[in-house]
């Protein structure tokens, strides 16, 4: 194995994979380094894949009313083959493309050299012309909370829970908090969802936020808005969260879901003048370059939008810049949001609040799933598709979907939203023939509903 490469990628999650695959396909010699023995990053082993597989399993259990014969830890075991298959698939990508895998933690000696230390303490130095840092992120841990206590969990350790709780408190009502609130309720576990803000997921369209809050409450989730913790006190039998409002929330477990921290520590960045901010994020320019033009950073370690899909594209774009000197970052202007609550949510483009603030003359088209033949056939009648469009030009400005299959349905709108000129208008959906019965037909229904509002 060589100790000199054109490109060394640090981190094997989606960002690292995108960077490595693009670089090697362009003829570069590439190595990828990870201190986790099984490549794939948190996305494969601790985040996206396990939680979404768990969510899918919990929905099946709920649909079939089989929660009486299945518990949380049994379902966790059942999703392990999915994780294993993902790991083997990702490993085959590197082997097939002759990307060397460096096992161990990378640390910068200088801006062209790293030292990799494996589990046995063995050390080896490697040089490269370019580096891509794609080390991801981890759950944020406040110093005053004891995360070594078995009753206090985060989004990593909740996947190791060897128990079926009666009650759980989730602190933080962001994407992770809302997703796990949905999952636990499908197992008939009582959920307290503590939100530090006055709304859930404030980056979403208000109508979608209201629908999510309604369905979480309808399913039995107790949501507490505008609350901050004073202290968290665990004991052998449970956990008590003391709130600044003098409330005391008692439950079997606490799931801390309040933010994430970029993995920029303990990798020698101080040796090359790169510093993470207060949340560990590395600053980059529009080409994903750090203060050193030959050292790039992508994915969760640079912060927003902290999506696996976006990280993969950022990795590809960084390697495109390494190879060609240009970056296609503008292609990620319309990144869809996928939130795997039950029902799920997906959106792309602007919200009503944003359009109102910008004083854009817009109108709304709705399609309620309960009126679609396909939804009636499948029994998935909860939800809607919402189109926001310009009143005068009919340009599509935003697509918002709530309900079963939302994260799939949104891509039709995303494709049209990204088009230029007359290709991006409400008329595309009105003049297009959709298969019947399908959920995609919601676009035609919503477009006609919107057109009727301006004629």
C-alpha positions in Angstrom: 0.0 0.0 0.0 1.4 3.4 -1.0 2.0 6.2 1.4 1.5 8.9 -1.2 -1.8 9.7 -2.9 -3.3 12.4 -5.1 -6.3 12.6 -2.7 -6.9 11.3 0.8 -10.5 11.5 2.1 -11.0 11.5 5.9 -14.3 9.9 6.8 -16.3 7.3 4.9 -19.9 8.6 5.3 -21.9 10.0 2.3 -19.6 13.0 1.9 -16.4 11.0 1.9 -17.9 8.4 -0.4 -19.0 11.0 -2.9 -15.6 12.7 -2.8 -13.6 9.4 -3.2 -15.8 7.9 -6.0 -15.7 11.1 -8.0 -11.9 11.5 -7.6 -11.0 7.9 -8.5 -13.4 7.9 -11.5 -11.4 10.9 -12.7 -8.1 9.0 -12.6 -6.8 10.1 -9.2 -5.1 7.8 -6.8 -7.3 7.9 -3.7 -7.3 6.5 -0.2 -10.1 6.9 2.4 -9.4 6.9 6.1 -11.9 6.1 8.9 -11.4 5.2 12.6 -14.6 3.2 12.6 -13.8 -0.4 11.5 -16.9 -0.7 9.3 -16.9 2.0 6.7 -20.1 3.9 6.0 -20.0 6.6 8.7 -22.8 7.5 11.1 -25.3 7.5 8.2 -25.0 3.8 7.8 -24.3 2.7 11.4 -25.8 5.2 13.8 -28.1 7.6 11.9 -30.0 7.6 8.7 -30.2 3.9 7.8 -30.9 2.5 11.3 -33.4 5.1 12.2 -35.3 4.9 8.9 -35.3 1.1 9.0 -36.6 1.3 12.6 -39.3 3.7 11.6 -40.4 1.5 8.7 -40.5 -1.6 11.0 -42.5 0.3 13.6 -45.1 1.4 11.0 -45.6 -2.1 9.8 -46.1 -3.3 13.4 -48.6 -0.5 13.9 -50.4 -1.3 10.6 -50.7 -5.0 11.5 -51.5 -4.3 15.2 -48.7 -6.7 16.1 -47.0 -4.5 18.7 -48.2 -6.9 21.4 -45.9 -9.6 20.0 -42.9 -7.3 19.1 -40.9 -5.0 21.3 -38.3 -2.3 20.7 -35.2 -4.4 21.1 -36.5 -7.2 18.9 -37.1 -4.7 16.1 -33.6 -3.3 16.6 -32.1 -6.7 16.0 -34.3 -7.2 12.9 -32.8 -4.1 11.2 -29.2 -5.2 11.7 -29.1 -7.2 8.4 -30.0 -4.0 6.5 -27.1 -2.2 8.1 -24.8 -5.1 7.3 -25.9 -5.1 3.6 -25.3 -1.4 3.4 -21.8 -1.8 4.8 -20.9 -4.6 2.4 -22.2 -2.6 -0.5 -20.2 0.5 0.4 -17.1 -1.5 1.0 -17.4 -3.1 -2.5 -17.4 0.3 -4.1 -13.9 1.0 -2.7 -12.6 -2.4 -3.5 -13.9 -2.4 -7.1 -12.5 1.1 -7.7 -9.2 0.4 -6.0 -9.5 2.9 -3.3 -7.3 2.0 -0.4 -9.0 1.9 3.0 -6.8 3.3 5.8 -8.1 1.9 9.2 -7.5 4.3 12.1 -7.8 7.9 13.2 -6.1 10.5 11.0 -4.3 13.5 12.4 -2.6 16.2 10.4 1.1 16.6 10.9 1.3 19.4 8.4 -1.0 20.5 5.5 0.3 17.8 3.2 0.8 14.9 5.6 -1.3 12.9 8.1 -0.5 10.2 10.6 -3.0 7.3 11.0 -3.2 5.5 14.3 -5.1 2.2 14.4 -6.7 0.4 17.4 -3.5 -1.4 18.1 -1.6 1.8 18.4 0.3 1.3 15.2 1.2 4.5 13.4 1.8 5.2 9.7 2.3 8.5 7.8 0.7 9.3 4.5 1.0 12.3 2.1 -1.4 13.7 -0.4 -1.7 16.6 -2.8 -5.3 17.1 -1.7 -7.4 16.2 1.4 -11.2 16.1 1.8 -12.4 16.2 5.5 -15.7 14.4 5.7 -15.8 13.3 9.4 -19.5 14.0 10.0 -21.0 15.0 13.3 -22.1 13.5 16.6 -24.9 14.3 19.1 -24.3 17.5 21.1 -23.7 16.8 24.8 -24.1 19.6 27.4 -21.5 19.3 30.1 -24.1 19.3 32.9 -25.8 16.1 31.7 -24.3 12.7 32.6 -24.5 10.7 29.3 -22.7 7.8 30.9 -25.9 7.0 32.8 -27.8 4.2 31.2 -31.1 6.1 31.5 -29.8 9.1 29.4 -29.6 8.4 25.6 -28.8 10.2 22.5 -29.5 9.4 18.8 -26.5 7.0 18.8 -27.0 5.2 22.0 -30.8 4.9 21.6 -30.0 2.2 19.0 -28.3 0.1 21.7 -31.3 0.3 24.2 -31.8 -3.2 25.6 -35.2 -2.4 27.0 -38.8 -1.7 26.1 -39.6 1.5 28.0 -43.1 2.4 29.2 -42.3 6.1 29.0 -39.6 8.3 27.4 -38.9 12.0 27.4 -37.4 13.5 24.3 -35.6 16.8 24.8 -35.5 18.7 21.5 -38.2 18.8 18.9 -36.1 19.0 15.8 -36.0 16.5 13.0 -34.5 13.7 15.2 -36.8 14.4 18.1 -40.0 14.4 16.0 -38.9 11.3 14.1 -38.3 9.3 17.3 -41.5 10.6 18.9 -43.3 9.0 16.0 -41.4 5.8 16.2 -41.8 5.3 20.0 -45.6 6.0 19.8 -45.9 3.2 17.2 -44.6 0.9 20.0 -47.2 2.3 22.4 -44.5 4.0 24.5 -45.7 7.2 26.2 -43.8 10.2 24.8 -43.1 13.6 26.3 -41.7 15.8 23.5 -40.0 19.0 25.0 -39.6 21.8 22.5 -37.4 24.8 23.3 -39.3 26.9 20.7 -42.9 27.8 20.1 -43.4 25.6 17.0 -42.1 22.3 15.7 -39.6 22.5 12.8 -39.9 26.2 12.1 -38.1 25.9 8.8 -41.1 24.1 7.3 -44.2 25.7 5.9 -46.7 26.7 8.7 -49.5 24.5 7.3 -47.2 21.5 7.3 -46.0 22.3 10.9 -49.6 22.5 12.1 -50.5 19.1 10.4 -47.4 17.5 12.0 -48.3 18.8 15.5 -51.9 17.7 15.1 -51.0 14.1 14.1 -48.4 13.7 16.8 -50.9 14.8 19.4 -53.6 12.7 17.8 -51.2 9.7 18.2 -50.7 10.4 21.8 -47.4 12.5 21.9 -47.5 15.1 24.7 -45.8 18.2 23.2 -44.5 21.0 25.5 -43.5 24.2 23.7 -41.2 27.0 25.0 -39.5 24.9 27.7 -35.9 24.9 28.8 -34.4 22.4 31.2 -32.9 23.4 34.5 -31.4 20.1 35.4 -31.6 16.4 34.6 -31.6 13.9 37.5 -31.3 10.2 36.7 -31.6 7.3 39.2 -31.8 3.5 39.0 -35.5 3.5 38.0 -35.9 6.5 35.7 -35.1 10.1 34.9 -36.5 13.4 36.1 -36.2 16.5 33.9 -36.6 19.8 35.9 -37.8 22.6 33.7 -37.3 26.3 34.2 -41.1 26.7 34.3 -41.0 24.6 37.6 -42.5 21.5 35.8 -41.0 18.1 36.6 -41.2 15.5 33.8 -40.7 11.9 35.0 -40.1 9.0 32.6 -38.1 5.8 32.2 -35.6 7.3 29.9 -34.4 10.6 28.4 -33.5 10.9 24.7 -31.4 14.0 24.2 -32.0 15.3 20.7 -30.9 18.9 20.9 -28.4 19.6 18.2 -25.2 18.0 16.8 -21.5 18.8 17.0 -19.1 18.6 14.0 -16.3 15.9 14.4 -13.4 18.3 14.0 -11.6 17.5 17.2 -8.5 15.3 17.8 -7.4 15.3 14.2 -4.5 17.8 14.4 -6.4 20.7 12.7 -4.6 23.1 15.1 -1.3 22.1 13.5 -2.5 23.5 10.2 -4.4 26.6 11.5 -7.9 25.3 11.0 -10.3 25.7 13.9 -13.9 24.5 14.3 -16.5 26.9 15.6 -18.4 26.5 18.9 -20.3 23.6 17.4 -17.2 22.0 15.8 -18.1 23.1 12.3 -15.3 23.9 9.8 -15.6 27.1 7.7 -15.4 26.6 4.0 -15.9 28.8 0.9 -18.4 28.2 -1.9 -16.0 25.5 -3.4 -15.8 23.7 0.0 -12.2 24.8 0.5 -10.8 25.6 3.9 -8.2 28.3 4.5 -5.8 25.9 2.7 -7.0 25.7 -1.0 -5.9 22.0 -1.2 -7.8 20.9 1.9 -11.6 20.7 1.5 -14.4 19.9 4.0 -17.9 18.5 3.2 -20.9 17.1 4.9 -22.1 17.5 8.5 -18.6 18.7 9.6 -19.3 22.0 7.8 -22.8 22.3 9.3 -26.0 23.2 7.4 -27.9 21.5 5.8 -26.6 18.3 7.5 -28.3 15.9 5.2 -26.8 12.7 3.9 -28.0 13.5 0.4 -26.4 16.9 0.4 -23.2 15.6 1.9 -22.8 13.1 -1.0 -23.2 15.9 -3.5 -20.9 18.2 -1.7 -18.2 15.4 -1.8 -18.7 15.0 -5.5 -18.5 18.8 -6.0 -15.3 19.1 -4.0 -13.6 16.5 -6.0 -14.9 18.1 -9.2 -13.1 21.3 -8.1 -10.0 19.3 -7.3 -10.0 17.8 -10.8 -11.4 20.6 -13.0 -10.9 23.7 -11.0 -14.7 24.5 -11.0 -17.5 23.5 -8.7 -21.1 22.6 -9.5 -22.4 23.7 -6.1 -25.3 25.6 -7.6 -26.9 22.3 -8.4 -27.8 21.9 -4.8 -29.9 25.1 -4.6 -33.1 23.0 -4.5 -32.2 20.4 -1.8 -35.4 18.7 -0.7 -36.1 18.2 3.0 -37.1 14.7 4.0 -38.4 14.1 7.5 -39.4 10.6 8.4 -42.1 11.2 11.0 -45.3 9.2 10.7 -46.7 10.5 8.4 -43.6 11.7 6.7 -42.8 15.2 5.4 -40.9 16.5 2.4 -40.5 19.9 0.9 -38.5 21.9 -1.6 -38.4 25.6 -2.4 -39.9 28.5 -0.5 -42.6 28.6 2.2 -45.6 30.8 2.5 -43.9 32.8 5.2 -40.8 33.4 3.1 -42.9 34.5 0.1 -44.9 36.8 2.2 -41.8 38.4 3.7 -40.4 38.9 0.2 -43.8 40.4 -1.0 -44.0 37.9 -3.8 -47.6 37.6 -5.3 -48.2 33.9 -4.9 -51.1 31.6 -4.8 -51.7 28.1 -3.4 -52.9 24.8 -4.9 -53.9 21.9 -2.6 -54.5 18.2 -3.2 -55.8 16.3 -0.2 -54.8 12.6 -0.3 -58.2 11.5 1.0 -59.6 12.5 -2.4 -57.1 10.5 -4.4 -58.2 7.0 -5.7 -54.7 5.5 -5.0 -54.7 6.7 -1.4 -58.2 5.3 -0.9 -57.1 2.0 -2.3 -54.0 1.8 -0.1 -55.8 3.2 3.0 -53.1 6.0 3.2 -55.5 8.9 3.1 -53.8 11.2 5.6 -51.9 14.0 4.0 -51.7 16.6 1.2 -49.6 18.1 -1.5 -49.3 21.8 -1.6 -48.0 23.9 -4.5 -47.0 27.5 -4.2 -46.8 29.4 -7.4 -46.5 33.0 -8.8 -49.9 34.5 -9.5 -48.8 36.2 -12.7 -46.1 33.9 -14.3 -47.4 30.6 -12.7 -43.8 29.8 -11.8 -43.6 27.0 -9.2 -42.0 28.5 -6.1 -42.4 25.8 -3.5 -43.6 22.2 -3.1 -44.7 20.9 0.3 -45.9 17.4 1.0 -47.2 15.7 4.1 -48.3 12.0 4.2 -47.3 8.5 3.2 -44.6 8.6 0.5 -44.0 12.3 0.8 -40.2 12.0 0.4 -40.7 10.2 -2.9 -43.6 12.4 -4.2 -41.6 15.6 -3.7 -39.0 14.8 -6.4 -41.5 15.3 -9.2 -42.0 18.9 -8.0 -38.2 19.3 -7.4 -37.5 18.4 -11.1 -39.9 21.0 -12.4 -38.8 23.6 -9.8 -35.3 23.4 -11.1 -36.2 24.1 -14.7 -35.7 27.5 -16.4 -38.3 29.7 -17.9 -41.6 28.3 -19.2 -40.7 24.8 -18.2 -41.2 25.7 -14.6 -44.9 26.6 -14.4 -48.1 25.3 -13.0 -49.1 24.4 -16.6 -46.7 21.5 -16.7 -48.8 19.6 -14.2 -52.1 20.6 -15.8 -51.1 19.5 -19.3 -49.3 16.3 -18.2 -51.0 13.0 -18.2 -50.4 11.0 -15.0 -50.9 7.3 -14.5 -54.2 6.6 -12.8 -54.5 5.8 -10.0 -51.3 7.1 -8.5 -50.1 9.4 -5.8 -48.3 11.5 -8.4 -51.8 12.5 -9.7 -51.8 14.8 -6.7 -49.8 17.3 -8.7 -52.5 17.6 -11.4 -55.2 18.0 -8.7 -53.2 20.6 -6.8 -52.4 22.5 -10.0 -56.0 22.7 -11.1 -57.0 23.7 -7.6 -54.5 26.6 -7.7 -55.5 27.7 -11.1 -59.1 27.9 -10.1 -58.1 30.4 -7.4 -56.9 32.9 -10.0 -59.6 32.5 -12.6 
